Each structure stands twice: as C-alpha cells, then as structure tokens.
Amino acid sequence: MRKGALPTPVRNCKHLVGLLADFVEHQLPPAVHASLERHLAACPRCVTQLKTYQSTVSMLRTIKDDDLPAELRCTLKSFLDRNCHN
Ligand SMILES: [Zn+2]
C-alpha cells in the first residue's frame, strides 16, 4: 500500500475535538470538513462532543456576559478552553 496517496481521514478523536470549533463555523477546508463528517457518522462519542459544543456555543451567544454568574462563566470558559485546544 502506497503512503500519502489518499486524503487522510480524521480518525483521531482528540484531533477531531480540536477541530470542532472550526467545524461548526464552517471554517475548515472542504476536504477536512467532509472527512470530519465521515468520522462523525461512525463515532457517536464525537457526535455527543459536537452537540455539547454546539449547545454551549449557542448558549454563550444568547447570554450577555453580565447576565452570567462569574462561577458559571468560569465553568463555560474552561469547557471551551479544554475543547478548543489543538
Ligand atoms: Zn471520534
């Protein structure tokens, strides 16, 4: 089998989590985006991650900073930090 002939599918869940932010914003190159979608079709664990991420992001967008208790803001921020790291 020749190496490097095919586009690399996204198999690594850790790697995928790092791409979720760009994925939901449609900022990934089409090939990477498609590869992620294929992975999600086969990986319920990552789908759960994606849904959690999406609901967190939409929640953050609908809530003004001032409305958030500092404690909750911290929790959300650390959640995002954890999940956005590459
Ligand atoms: Zn996965």
PDB file of the backbone (N, CA, C, O) and the ligand in Angstrom, with CONECT records:
HET     ZN  A 101       1
ATOM      1  N   MET A   1       0.832  -1.201   0.000  1.00  0.00           N
ATOM      2  CA  MET A   1       0.000   0.000   0.000  1.00  0.00           C
ATOM      3  C   MET A   1       0.868   1.253   0.000  1.00  0.00           C
ATOM      4  O   MET A   1       1.779   1.397   0.815  1.00  0.00           O
ATOM      5  N   ARG A   2       0.566   2.155  -0.931  1.00  0.00           N
ATOM      6  CA  ARG A   2       1.359   3.375  -1.008  1.00  0.00           C
ATOM      7  C   ARG A   2       0.944   4.351   0.078  1.00  0.00           C
ATOM      8  O   ARG A   2      -0.236   4.481   0.406  1.00  0.00           O
ATOM      9  N   LYS A   3       1.923   5.021   0.617  1.00  0.00           N
ATOM     10  CA  LYS A   3       1.614   6.018   1.647  1.00  0.00           C
ATOM     11  C   LYS A   3       1.380   7.381   1.008  1.00  0.00           C
ATOM     12  O   LYS A   3       2.028   7.737   0.024  1.00  0.00           O
ATOM     13  N   GLY A   4       0.443   8.140   1.580  1.00  0.00           N
ATOM     14  CA  GLY A   4       0.242   9.508   1.135  1.00  0.00           C
ATOM     15  C   GLY A   4      -0.553   9.653  -0.142  1.00  0.00           C
ATOM     16  O   GLY A   4      -0.684  10.766  -0.651  1.00  0.00           O
ATOM     17  N   ALA A   5      -1.091   8.569  -0.679  1.00  0.00           N
ATOM     18  CA  ALA A   5      -1.840   8.672  -1.925  1.00  0.00           C
ATOM     19  C   ALA A   5      -3.270   9.139  -1.691  1.00  0.00           C
ATOM     20  O   ALA A   5      -3.881   9.769  -2.554  1.00  0.00           O
ATOM     21  N   LEU A   6      -3.795   8.821  -0.507  1.00  0.00           N
ATOM     22  CA  LEU A   6      -5.185   9.179  -0.215  1.00  0.00           C
ATOM     23  C   LEU A   6      -5.248  10.327   0.785  1.00  0.00           C
ATOM     24  O   LEU A   6      -4.334  10.511   1.590  1.00  0.00           O
ATOM     25  N   PRO A   7      -6.338  11.102   0.729  1.00  0.00           N
ATOM     26  CA  PRO A   7      -6.523  12.122   1.766  1.00  0.00           C
ATOM     27  C   PRO A   7      -6.665  11.428   3.114  1.00  0.00           C
ATOM     28  O   PRO A   7      -7.329  10.397   3.219  1.00  0.00           O
ATOM     29  N   THR A   8      -6.052  11.985   4.129  1.00  0.00           N
ATOM     30  CA  THR A   8      -6.083  11.347   5.442  1.00  0.00           C
ATOM     31  C   THR A   8      -7.453  11.500   6.084  1.00  0.00           C
ATOM     32  O   THR A   8      -7.903  12.622   6.313  1.00  0.00           O
ATOM     33  N   PRO A   9      -8.111  10.409   6.374  1.00  0.00           N
ATOM     34  CA  PRO A   9      -9.376  10.532   7.099  1.00  0.00           C
ATOM     35  C   PRO A   9      -9.111  10.921   8.545  1.00  0.00           C
ATOM     36  O   PRO A   9      -8.068  10.582   9.103  1.00  0.00           O
ATOM     37  N   VAL A  10     -10.050  11.627   9.146  1.00  0.00           N
ATOM     38  CA  VAL A  10      -9.879  12.002  10.544  1.00  0.00           C
ATOM     39  C   VAL A  10     -10.274  10.825  11.417  1.00  0.00           C
ATOM     40  O   VAL A  10     -11.457  10.516  11.559  1.00  0.00           O
ATOM     41  N   ARG A  11      -9.292  10.177  11.994  1.00  0.00           N
ATOM     42  CA  ARG A  11      -9.575   9.000  12.815  1.00  0.00           C
ATOM     43  C   ARG A  11      -9.386   9.297  14.293  1.00  0.00           C
ATOM     44  O   ARG A  11      -9.993   8.673  15.163  1.00  0.00           O
ATOM     45  N   ASN A  12      -8.540  10.254  14.539  1.00  0.00           N
ATOM     46  CA  ASN A  12      -8.170  10.524  15.913  1.00  0.00           C
ATOM     47  C   ASN A  12      -9.187  11.457  16.580  1.00  0.00           C
ATOM     48  O   ASN A  12      -9.342  12.615  16.191  1.00  0.00           O
ATOM     49  N   CYS A  13      -9.870  10.924  17.585  1.00  0.00           N
ATOM     50  CA  CYS A  13     -10.910  11.711  18.242  1.00  0.00           C
ATOM     51  C   CYS A  13     -10.355  12.967  18.904  1.00  0.00           C
ATOM     52  O   CYS A  13     -10.988  14.022  18.874  1.00  0.00           O
ATOM     53  N   LYS A  14      -9.188  12.852  19.494  1.00  0.00           N
ATOM     54  CA  LYS A  14      -8.592  14.021  20.136  1.00  0.00           C
ATOM     55  C   LYS A  14      -8.358  15.123  19.115  1.00  0.00           C
ATOM     56  O   LYS A  14      -8.636  16.297  19.358  1.00  0.00           O
ATOM     57  N   HIS A  15      -7.842  14.711  17.976  1.00  0.00           N
ATOM     58  CA  HIS A  15      -7.588  15.660  16.900  1.00  0.00           C
ATOM     59  C   HIS A  15      -8.899  16.301  16.457  1.00  0.00           C
ATOM     60  O   HIS A  15      -8.961  17.507  16.214  1.00  0.00           O
ATOM     61  N   LEU A  16      -9.935  15.491  16.356  1.00  0.00           N
ATOM     62  CA  LEU A  16     -11.232  15.978  15.910  1.00  0.00           C
ATOM     63  C   LEU A  16     -11.795  17.026  16.859  1.00  0.00           C
ATOM     64  O   LEU A  16     -12.323  18.049  16.424  1.00  0.00           O
ATOM     65  N   VAL A  17     -11.680  16.766  18.159  1.00  0.00           N
ATOM     66  CA  VAL A  17     -12.207  17.712  19.139  1.00  0.00           C
ATOM     67  C   VAL A  17     -11.570  19.086  18.945  1.00  0.00           C
ATOM     68  O   VAL A  17     -12.227  20.113  19.117  1.00  0.00           O
ATOM     69  N   GLY A  18     -10.297  19.098  18.588  1.00  0.00           N
ATOM     70  CA  GLY A  18      -9.613  20.354  18.339  1.00  0.00           C
ATOM     71  C   GLY A  18     -10.143  21.095  17.123  1.00  0.00           C
ATOM     72  O   GLY A  18      -9.942  22.301  16.979  1.00  0.00           O
ATOM     73  N   LEU A  19     -10.820  20.361  16.252  1.00  0.00           N
ATOM     74  CA  LEU A  19     -11.331  20.970  15.026  1.00  0.00           C
ATOM     75  C   LEU A  19     -12.805  21.354  15.115  1.00  0.00           C
ATOM     76  O   LEU A  19     -13.340  22.010  14.221  1.00  0.00           O
ATOM     77  N   LEU A  20     -13.461  20.937  16.210  1.00  0.00           N
ATOM     78  CA  LEU A  20     -14.910  21.143  16.305  1.00  0.00           C
ATOM     79  C   LEU A  20     -15.311  22.612  16.151  1.00  0.00           C
ATOM     80  O   LEU A  20     -16.292  22.924  15.475  1.00  0.00           O
ATOM     81  N   ALA A  21     -14.561  23.498  16.772  1.00  0.00           N
ATOM     82  CA  ALA A  21     -14.903  24.916  16.712  1.00  0.00           C
ATOM     83  C   ALA A  21     -14.952  25.393  15.263  1.00  0.00           C
ATOM     84  O   ALA A  21     -15.899  26.059  14.845  1.00  0.00           O
ATOM     85  N   ASP A  22     -13.924  25.043  14.513  1.00  0.00           N
ATOM     86  CA  ASP A  22     -13.877  25.444  13.109  1.00  0.00           C
ATOM     87  C   ASP A  22     -14.933  24.700  12.288  1.00  0.00           C
ATOM     88  O   ASP A  22     -15.468  25.227  11.313  1.00  0.00           O
ATOM     89  N   PHE A  23     -15.215  23.479  12.700  1.00  0.00           N
ATOM     90  CA  PHE A  23     -16.217  22.678  12.001  1.00  0.00           C
ATOM     91  C   PHE A  23     -17.591  23.330  12.079  1.00  0.00           C
ATOM     92  O   PHE A  23     -18.262  23.485  11.058  1.00  0.00           O
ATOM     93  N   VAL A  24     -18.017  23.712  13.277  1.00  0.00           N
ATOM     94  CA  VAL A  24     -19.346  24.300  13.424  1.00  0.00           C
ATOM     95  C   VAL A  24     -19.428  25.672  12.758  1.00  0.00           C
ATOM     96  O   VAL A  24     -20.512  26.115  12.378  1.00  0.00           O
ATOM     97  N   GLU A  25     -18.287  26.343  12.617  1.00  0.00           N
ATOM     98  CA  GLU A  25     -18.281  27.647  11.956  1.00  0.00           C
ATOM     99  C   GLU A  25     -18.039  27.519  10.456  1.00  0.00           C
ATOM    100  O   GLU A  25     -17.994  28.518   9.738  1.00  0.00           O
ATOM    101  N   HIS A  26     -17.886  26.302   9.999  1.00  0.00           N
ATOM    102  CA  HIS A  26     -17.608  26.027   8.584  1.00  0.00           C
ATOM    103  C   HIS A  26     -16.344  26.745   8.115  1.00  0.00           C
ATOM    104  O   HIS A  26     -16.305  27.334   7.035  1.00  0.00           O
ATOM    105  N   GLN A  27     -15.322  26.679   8.953  1.00  0.00           N
ATOM    106  CA  GLN A  27     -14.063  27.333   8.624  1.00  0.00           C
ATOM    107  C   GLN A  27     -13.019  26.347   8.106  1.00  0.00           C
ATOM    108  O   GLN A  27     -11.909  26.746   7.754  1.00  0.00           O
ATOM    109  N   LEU A  28     -13.366  25.081   8.057  1.00  0.00           N
ATOM    110  CA  LEU A  28     -12.392  24.071   7.628  1.00  0.00           C
ATOM    111  C   LEU A  28     -12.375  23.942   6.112  1.00  0.00           C
ATOM    112  O   LEU A  28     -13.375  24.207   5.445  1.00  0.00           O
ATOM    113  N   PRO A  29     -11.233  23.535   5.577  1.00  0.00           N
ATOM    114  CA  PRO A  29     -11.186  23.223   4.144  1.00  0.00           C
ATOM    115  C   PRO A  29     -12.212  22.124   3.855  1.00  0.00           C
ATOM    116  O   PRO A  29     -12.389  21.220   4.671  1.00  0.00           O
ATOM    117  N   PRO A  30     -12.895  22.192   2.692  1.00  0.00           N
ATOM    118  CA  PRO A  30     -13.954  21.222   2.378  1.00  0.00           C
ATOM    119  C   PRO A  30     -13.542  19.769   2.582  1.00  0.00           C
ATOM    120  O   PRO A  30     -14.339  18.964   3.063  1.00  0.00           O
ATOM    121  N   ALA A  31     -12.325  19.427   2.227  1.00  0.00           N
ATOM    122  CA  ALA A  31     -11.874  18.042   2.366  1.00  0.00           C
ATOM    123  C   ALA A  31     -11.823  17.620   3.832  1.00  0.00           C
ATOM    124  O   ALA A  31     -12.197  16.502   4.185  1.00  0.00           O
ATOM    125  N   VAL A  32     -11.354  18.538   4.676  1.00  0.00           N
ATOM    126  CA  VAL A  32     -11.270  18.236   6.104  1.00  0.00           C
ATOM    127  C   VAL A  32     -12.666  18.163   6.704  1.00  0.00           C
ATOM    128  O   VAL A  32     -12.961  17.300   7.531  1.00  0.00           O
ATOM    129  N   HIS A  33     -13.525  19.095   6.266  1.00  0.00           N
ATOM    130  CA  HIS A  33     -14.904  19.121   6.740  1.00  0.00           C
ATOM    131  C   HIS A  33     -15.599  17.798   6.408  1.00  0.00           C
ATOM    132  O   HIS A  33     -16.257  17.202   7.261  1.00  0.00           O
ATOM    133  N   ALA A  34     -15.448  17.353   5.176  1.00  0.00           N
ATOM    134  CA  ALA A  34     -16.078  16.102   4.743  1.00  0.00           C
ATOM    135  C   ALA A  34     -15.524  14.922   5.523  1.00  0.00           C
ATOM    136  O   ALA A  34     -16.253  14.004   5.899  1.00  0.00           O
ATOM    137  N   SER A  35     -14.237  14.967   5.753  1.00  0.00           N
ATOM    138  CA  SER A  35     -13.586  13.895   6.497  1.00  0.00           C
ATOM    139  C   SER A  35     -14.121  13.834   7.930  1.00  0.00           C
ATOM    140  O   SER A  35     -14.331  12.755   8.483  1.00  0.00           O
ATOM    141  N   LEU A  36     -14.337  15.017   8.520  1.00  0.00           N
ATOM    142  CA  LEU A  36     -14.910  15.079   9.859  1.00  0.00           C
ATOM    143  C   LEU A  36     -16.323  14.525   9.872  1.00  0.00           C
ATOM    144  O   LEU A  36     -16.712  13.800  10.788  1.00  0.00           O
ATOM    145  N   GLU A  37     -17.086  14.874   8.845  1.00  0.00           N
ATOM    146  CA  GLU A  37     -18.460  14.378   8.783  1.00  0.00           C
ATOM    147  C   GLU A  37     -18.479  12.861   8.697  1.00  0.00           C
ATOM    148  O   GLU A  37     -19.323  12.206   9.308  1.00  0.00           O
ATOM    149  N   ARG A  38     -17.542  12.308   7.936  1.00  0.00           N
ATOM    150  CA  ARG A  38     -17.466  10.850   7.845  1.00  0.00           C
ATOM    151  C   ARG A  38     -17.139  10.243   9.201  1.00  0.00           C
ATOM    152  O   ARG A  38     -17.707   9.227   9.602  1.00  0.00           O
ATOM    153  N   HIS A  39     -16.216  10.885   9.891  1.00  0.00           N
ATOM    154  CA  HIS A  39     -15.857  10.389  11.213  1.00  0.00           C
ATOM    155  C   HIS A  39     -17.059  10.445  12.154  1.00  0.00           C
ATOM    156  O   HIS A  39     -17.313   9.503  12.904  1.00  0.00           O
ATOM    157  N   LEU A  40     -17.792  11.550  12.110  1.00  0.00           N
ATOM    158  CA  LEU A  40     -18.951  11.709  12.989  1.00  0.00           C
ATOM    159  C   LEU A  40     -20.008  10.654  12.711  1.00  0.00           C
ATOM    160  O   LEU A  40     -20.696  10.197  13.624  1.00  0.00           O
ATOM    161  N   ALA A  41     -20.134  10.271  11.450  1.00  0.00           N
ATOM    162  CA  ALA A  41     -21.116   9.252  11.085  1.00  0.00           C
ATOM    163  C   ALA A  41     -20.789   7.918  11.728  1.00  0.00           C
ATOM    164  O   ALA A  41     -21.670   7.082  11.927  1.00  0.00           O
ATOM    165  N   ALA A  42     -19.523   7.724  12.053  1.00  0.00           N
ATOM    166  CA  ALA A  42     -19.086   6.440  12.589  1.00  0.00           C
ATOM    167  C   ALA A  42     -18.699   6.509  14.058  1.00  0.00           C
ATOM    168  O   ALA A  42     -18.300   5.502  14.642  1.00  0.00           O
ATOM    169  N   CYS A  43     -18.812   7.678  14.655  1.00  0.00           N
ATOM    170  CA  CYS A  43     -18.308   7.854  16.016  1.00  0.00           C
ATOM    171  C   CYS A  43     -19.298   8.631  16.885  1.00  0.00           C
ATOM    172  O   CYS A  43     -19.235   9.857  16.968  1.00  0.00           O
ATOM    173  N   PRO A  44     -20.219   7.900  17.535  1.00  0.00           N
ATOM    174  CA  PRO A  44     -21.238   8.544  18.381  1.00  0.00           C
ATOM    175  C   PRO A  44     -20.630   9.399  19.485  1.00  0.00           C
ATOM    176  O   PRO A  44     -21.205  10.408  19.892  1.00  0.00           O
ATOM    177  N   ARG A  45     -19.470   8.985  19.959  1.00  0.00           N
ATOM    178  CA  ARG A  45     -18.822   9.747  21.030  1.00  0.00           C
ATOM    179  C   ARG A  45     -18.512  11.180  20.596  1.00  0.00           C
ATOM    180  O   ARG A  45     -18.704  12.132  21.351  1.00  0.00           O
ATOM    181  N   CYS A  46     -18.026  11.305  19.358  1.00  0.00           N
ATOM    182  CA  CYS A  46     -17.695  12.635  18.847  1.00  0.00           C
ATOM    183  C   CYS A  46     -18.955  13.431  18.522  1.00  0.00           C
ATOM    184  O   CYS A  46     -18.959  14.657  18.629  1.00  0.00           O
ATOM    185  N   VAL A  47     -20.030  12.737  18.125  1.00  0.00           N
ATOM    186  CA  VAL A  47     -21.294  13.428  17.880  1.00  0.00           C
ATOM    187  C   VAL A  47     -21.781  14.067  19.180  1.00  0.00           C
ATOM    188  O   VAL A  47     -22.261  15.201  19.193  1.00  0.00           O
ATOM    189  N   THR A  48     -21.647  13.311  20.274  1.00  0.00           N
ATOM    190  CA  THR A  48     -22.026  13.844  21.578  1.00  0.00           C
ATOM    191  C   THR A  48     -21.197  15.082  21.913  1.00  0.00           C
ATOM    192  O   THR A  48     -21.723  16.094  22.376  1.00  0.00           O
ATOM    193  N   GLN A  49     -19.889  14.979  21.669  1.00  0.00           N
ATOM    194  CA  GLN A  49     -18.995  16.122  21.897  1.00  0.00           C
ATOM    195  C   GLN A  49     -19.439  17.333  21.083  1.00  0.00           C
ATOM    196  O   GLN A  49     -19.490  18.459  21.578  1.00  0.00           O
ATOM    197  N   LEU A  50     -19.756  17.064  19.821  1.00  0.00           N
ATOM    198  CA  LEU A  50     -20.148  18.137  18.912  1.00  0.00           C
ATOM    199  C   LEU A  50     -21.416  18.813  19.405  1.00  0.00           C
ATOM    200  O   LEU A  50     -21.510  20.040  19.418  1.00  0.00           O
ATOM    201  N   LYS A  51     -22.404  17.998  19.816  1.00  0.00           N
ATOM    202  CA  LYS A  51     -23.672  18.557  20.293  1.00  0.00           C
ATOM    203  C   LYS A  51     -23.455  19.381  21.551  1.00  0.00           C
ATOM    204  O   LYS A  51     -24.026  20.461  21.704  1.00  0.00           O
ATOM    205  N   THR A  52     -22.626  18.864  22.448  1.00  0.00           N
ATOM    206  CA  THR A  52     -22.329  19.599  23.673  1.00  0.00           C
ATOM    207  C   THR A  52     -21.672  20.927  23.329  1.00  0.00           C
ATOM    208  O   THR A  52     -22.001  21.972  23.891  1.00  0.00           O
ATOM    209  N   TYR A  53     -20.740  20.857  22.396  1.00  0.00           N
ATOM    210  CA  TYR A  53     -20.038  22.070  21.991  1.00  0.00           C
ATOM    211  C   TYR A  53     -21.004  23.082  21.389  1.00  0.00           C
ATOM    212  O   TYR A  53     -20.986  24.262  21.739  1.00  0.00           O
ATOM    213  N   GLN A  54     -21.858  22.597  20.468  1.00  0.00           N
ATOM    214  CA  GLN A  54     -22.790  23.497  19.791  1.00  0.00           C
ATOM    215  C   GLN A  54     -23.756  24.151  20.768  1.00  0.00           C
ATOM    216  O   GLN A  54     -24.025  25.349  20.669  1.00  0.00           O
ATOM    217  N   SER A  55     -24.283  23.368  21.716  1.00  0.00           N
ATOM    218  CA  SER A  55     -25.239  23.954  22.648  1.00  0.00           C
ATOM    219  C   SER A  55     -24.547  24.933  23.576  1.00  0.00           C
ATOM    220  O   SER A  55     -25.135  25.937  23.978  1.00  0.00           O
ATOM    221  N   THR A  56     -23.303  24.646  23.916  1.00  0.00           N
ATOM    222  CA  THR A  56     -22.548  25.574  24.762  1.00  0.00           C
ATOM    223  C   THR A  56     -22.306  26.880  24.036  1.00  0.00           C
ATOM    224  O   THR A  56     -22.480  27.957  24.606  1.00  0.00           O
ATOM    225  N   VAL A  57     -21.906  26.787  22.777  1.00  0.00           N
ATOM    226  CA  VAL A  57     -21.620  27.982  21.998  1.00  0.00           C
ATOM    227  C   VAL A  57     -22.882  28.811  21.802  1.00  0.00           C
ATOM    228  O   VAL A  57     -22.847  30.033  21.947  1.00  0.00           O
ATOM    229  N   SER A  58     -24.007  28.155  21.473  1.00  0.00           N
ATOM    230  CA  SER A  58     -25.219  28.927  21.234  1.00  0.00           C
ATOM    231  C   SER A  58     -25.723  29.541  22.535  1.00  0.00           C
ATOM    232  O   SER A  58     -26.308  30.624  22.540  1.00  0.00           O
ATOM    233  N   MET A  59     -25.485  28.830  23.643  1.00  0.00           N
ATOM    234  CA  MET A  59     -25.871  29.390  24.924  1.00  0.00           C
ATOM    235  C   MET A  59     -25.037  30.628  25.232  1.00  0.00           C
ATOM    236  O   MET A  59     -25.558  31.643  25.695  1.00  0.00           O
ATOM    237  N   LEU A  60     -23.736  30.530  24.970  1.00  0.00           N
ATOM    238  CA  LEU A  60     -22.852  31.670  25.217  1.00  0.00           C
ATOM    239  C   LEU A  60     -23.243  32.868  24.371  1.00  0.00           C
ATOM    240  O   LEU A  60     -23.091  34.016  24.789  1.00  0.00           O
ATOM    241  N   ARG A  61     -23.747  32.589  23.180  1.00  0.00           N
ATOM    242  CA  ARG A  61     -24.095  33.692  22.282  1.00  0.00           C
ATOM    243  C   ARG A  61     -25.382  34.377  22.685  1.00  0.00           C
ATOM    244  O   ARG A  61     -25.568  35.564  22.415  1.00  0.00           O
ATOM    245  N   THR A  62     -26.286  33.631  23.336  1.00  0.00           N
ATOM    246  CA  THR A  62     -27.569  34.232  23.684  1.00  0.00           C
ATOM    247  C   THR A  62     -27.528  34.921  25.037  1.00  0.00           C
ATOM    248  O   THR A  62     -28.407  35.716  25.367  1.00  0.00           O
ATOM    249  N   ILE A  63     -26.504  34.611  25.814  1.00  0.00           N
ATOM    250  CA  ILE A  63     -26.415  35.209  27.145  1.00  0.00           C
ATOM    251  C   ILE A  63     -25.377  36.321  27.135  1.00  0.00           C
ATOM    252  O   ILE A  63     -24.263  36.151  26.639  1.00  0.00           O
ATOM    253  N   LYS A  64     -25.762  37.452  27.688  1.00  0.00           N
ATOM    254  CA  LYS A  64     -24.780  38.528  27.821  1.00  0.00           C
ATOM    255  C   LYS A  64     -23.871  38.223  29.010  1.00  0.00           C
ATOM    256  O   LYS A  64     -24.280  37.612  29.997  1.00  0.00           O
ATOM    257  N   ASP A  65     -22.645  38.664  28.878  1.00  0.00           N
ATOM    258  CA  ASP A  65     -21.676  38.422  29.938  1.00  0.00           C
ATOM    259  C   ASP A  65     -22.195  38.831  31.309  1.00  0.00           C
ATOM    260  O   ASP A  65     -21.984  38.137  32.304  1.00  0.00           O
ATOM    261  N   ASP A  66     -22.876  39.968  31.341  1.00  0.00           N
ATOM    262  CA  ASP A  66     -23.335  40.492  32.625  1.00  0.00           C
ATOM    263  C   ASP A  66     -24.384  39.608  33.284  1.00  0.00           C
ATOM    264  O   ASP A  66     -24.550  39.616  34.503  1.00  0.00           O
ATOM    265  N   ASP A  67     -25.091  38.845  32.450  1.00  0.00           N
ATOM    266  CA  ASP A  67     -26.147  38.001  32.999  1.00  0.00           C
ATOM    267  C   ASP A  67     -25.606  36.719  33.607  1.00  0.00           C
ATOM    268  O   ASP A  67     -26.302  36.030  34.354  1.00  0.00           O
ATOM    269  N   LEU A  68     -24.370  36.408  33.284  1.00  0.00           N
ATOM    270  CA  LEU A  68     -23.797  35.148  33.767  1.00  0.00           C
ATOM    271  C   LEU A  68     -23.174  35.313  35.141  1.00  0.00           C
ATOM    272  O   LEU A  68     -22.389  36.234  35.371  1.00  0.00           O
ATOM    273  N   PRO A  69     -23.526  34.423  36.046  1.00  0.00           N
ATOM    274  CA  PRO A  69     -22.782  34.413  37.313  1.00  0.00           C
ATOM    275  C   PRO A  69     -21.323  34.095  37.023  1.00  0.00           C
ATOM    276  O   PRO A  69     -21.026  33.258  36.170  1.00  0.00           O
ATOM    277  N   ALA A  70     -20.418  34.753  37.724  1.00  0.00           N
ATOM    278  CA  ALA A  70     -18.989  34.589  37.465  1.00  0.00           C
ATOM    279  C   ALA A  70     -18.582  33.116  37.496  1.00  0.00           C
ATOM    280  O   ALA A  70     -17.746  32.668  36.711  1.00  0.00           O
ATOM    281  N   GLU A  71     -19.182  32.390  38.405  1.00  0.00           N
ATOM    282  CA  GLU A  71     -18.817  30.992  38.570  1.00  0.00           C
ATOM    283  C   GLU A  71     -19.137  30.193  37.319  1.00  0.00           C
ATOM    284  O   GLU A  71     -18.337  29.380  36.858  1.00  0.00           O
ATOM    285  N   LEU A  72     -20.342  30.445  36.770  1.00  0.00           N
ATOM    286  CA  LEU A  72     -20.770  29.722  35.577  1.00  0.00           C
ATOM    287  C   LEU A  72     -19.917  30.129  34.376  1.00  0.00           C
ATOM    288  O   LEU A  72     -19.555  29.298  33.543  1.00  0.00           O
ATOM    289  N   ARG A  73     -19.606  31.418  34.305  1.00  0.00           N
ATOM    290  CA  ARG A  73     -18.775  31.896  33.206  1.00  0.00           C
ATOM    291  C   ARG A  73     -17.431  31.171  33.197  1.00  0.00           C
ATOM    292  O   ARG A  73     -16.922  30.786  32.145  1.00  0.00           O
ATOM    293  N   CYS A  74     -16.870  30.994  34.396  1.00  0.00           N
ATOM    294  CA  CYS A  74     -15.603  30.283  34.544  1.00  0.00           C
ATOM    295  C   CYS A  74     -15.726  28.839  34.052  1.00  0.00           C
ATOM    296  O   CYS A  74     -14.857  28.331  33.343  1.00  0.00           O
ATOM    297  N   THR A  75     -16.817  28.197  34.441  1.00  0.00           N
ATOM    298  CA  THR A  75     -17.024  26.805  34.035  1.00  0.00           C
ATOM    299  C   THR A  75     -17.106  26.709  32.520  1.00  0.00           C
ATOM    300  O   THR A  75     -16.477  25.841  31.916  1.00  0.00           O
ATOM    301  N   LEU A  76     -17.867  27.587  31.914  1.00  0.00           N
ATOM    302  CA  LEU A  76     -18.017  27.570  30.464  1.00  0.00           C
ATOM    303  C   LEU A  76     -16.702  27.852  29.772  1.00  0.00           C
ATOM    304  O   LEU A  76     -16.358  27.228  28.767  1.00  0.00           O
ATOM    305  N   LYS A  77     -15.976  28.802  30.327  1.00  0.00           N
ATOM    306  CA  LYS A  77     -14.711  29.158  29.700  1.00  0.00           C
ATOM    307  C   LYS A  77     -13.728  27.990  29.751  1.00  0.00           C
ATOM    308  O   LYS A  77     -13.028  27.713  28.777  1.00  0.00           O
ATOM    309  N   SER A  78     -13.683  27.315  30.887  1.00  0.00           N
ATOM    310  CA  SER A  78     -12.750  26.197  30.980  1.00  0.00           C
ATOM    311  C   SER A  78     -13.199  25.052  30.086  1.00  0.00           C
ATOM    312  O   SER A  78     -12.375  24.310  29.550  1.00  0.00           O
ATOM    313  N   PHE A  79     -14.527  24.912  29.926  1.00  0.00           N
ATOM    314  CA  PHE A  79     -15.037  23.903  28.999  1.00  0.00           C
ATOM    315  C   PHE A  79     -14.559  24.219  27.581  1.00  0.00           C
ATOM    316  O   PHE A  79     -14.057  23.343  26.877  1.00  0.00           O
ATOM    317  N   LEU A  80     -14.717  25.456  27.179  1.00  0.00           N
ATOM    318  CA  LEU A  80     -14.322  25.848  25.828  1.00  0.00           C
ATOM    319  C   LEU A  80     -12.812  25.737  25.635  1.00  0.00           C
ATOM    320  O   LEU A  80     -12.333  25.289  24.593  1.00  0.00           O
ATOM    321  N   ASP A  81     -12.076  26.153  26.661  1.00  0.00           N
ATOM    322  CA  ASP A  81     -10.621  26.063  26.580  1.00  0.00           C
ATOM    323  C   ASP A  81     -10.185  24.619  26.373  1.00  0.00           C
ATOM    324  O   ASP A  81      -9.325  24.321  25.545  1.00  0.00           O
ATOM    325  N   ARG A  82     -10.802  23.732  27.150  1.00  0.00           N
ATOM    326  CA  ARG A  82     -10.451  22.312  27.045  1.00  0.00           C
ATOM    327  C   ARG A  82     -10.733  21.782  25.648  1.00  0.00           C
ATOM    328  O   ARG A  82      -9.954  21.013  25.085  1.00  0.00           O
ATOM    329  N   ASN A  83     -11.880  22.216  25.098  1.00  0.00           N
ATOM    330  CA  ASN A  83     -12.320  21.610  23.850  1.00  0.00           C
ATOM    331  C   ASN A  83     -11.782  22.318  22.599  1.00  0.00           C
ATOM    332  O   ASN A  83     -11.892  21.805  21.485  1.00  0.00           O
ATOM    333  N   CYS A  84     -11.212  23.480  22.802  1.00  0.00           N
ATOM    334  CA  CYS A  84     -10.717  24.208  21.637  1.00  0.00           C
ATOM    335  C   CYS A  84      -9.219  24.019  21.421  1.00  0.00           C
ATOM    336  O   CYS A  84      -8.675  24.400  20.385  1.00  0.00           O
ATOM    337  N   HIS A  85      -8.570  23.430  22.408  1.00  0.00           N
ATOM    338  CA  HIS A  85      -7.129  23.277  22.269  1.00  0.00           C
ATOM    339  C   HIS A  85      -6.761  22.293  21.181  1.00  0.00           C
ATOM    340  O   HIS A  85      -7.383  21.239  21.047  1.00  0.00           O
ATOM    341  N   ASN A  86      -5.775  22.629  20.424  1.00  0.00           N
ATOM    342  CA  ASN A  86      -5.331  21.722  19.360  1.00  0.00           C
ATOM    343  C   ASN A  86      -4.258  20.781  19.884  1.00  0.00           C
ATOM    344  O   ASN A  86      -3.756  19.940  19.138  1.00  0.00           O
TER     345      ASN A  86
HETATM  346 ZN    ZN A 101     -14.420  10.191  17.312  1.00  0.00          ZN2+
END
